């Protein structure tokens, strides 16, 4: 994603980036670090189970993940 495109994202779109495959906050990705199971797996699994997962975040206050699943 270009810097220009990133600047045009809404707050919710920015928060949902955490669910994109391959996202890492590691400064360097090696064979043994920076490649854990990501939130994309959580989202995919919840979608498959007909559930939802959402994220809300407020600077200086914290981040909360919500999930909903009704079998």
N, C-alpha and C positions, 0 to 999 in steps of 0.2 A: 504494500500500500504506500502510495506516495505521501509525503508530508502534507501536500495540498488536500488530498482526499481525506487524510486523518483529521485535518482541521475542520472539515465539513460534517463530521459525524456528530450525531446527537449524543447526549449524555448516556441514554440507554444503549445506543449502538456501541459506544466506547466500552461500557460495562460488558456487553455481550461478546466482545473480542476474546474474553477469557475462554470461551467455548470453541474457539477456532483450533483445528488440528495443528500441532507443531508449535504452538505458542510456548515460549520459554522466557523466563526472566533472567536466566543465566547469562553472564557476560560472555562465557565461552562454552560451547557444546563440545564434549569429548565423547569417546566411546563409553565412558562409565558415568558421566554426569551431565545434567541438563536435558535429559530426555525421558523424564518420568511419564507415568500414565497421566494424561492431561484431562482437563475438564471436558474435553470433547467426548471422551468415553462416558463420562457421567451423563452428559446431555443425550448422547445416542441411546444409552441404556434407558433413561427415563422416557424418551420418546417411544422406544420400543414397548415399554410397559404402559403406554398411554398416560404417562404422568408429565409433570412439568418441573423445571428447575429454573429459578430466576435469581438474579443478584441485584442487590441495592447497596449503594455505598455513599457515604457522606464524608467529605474531607474533614479530618480531625476527629471524627467520631467512630469510624470503622466500617466494616463491610459485613453484610449478612447474606447468606444463601438460603433460599426458601425452596422447599420441594413439596409437591402434592402428588399423591398417587391414590387412586381408588380402584382396587381390583374388581 
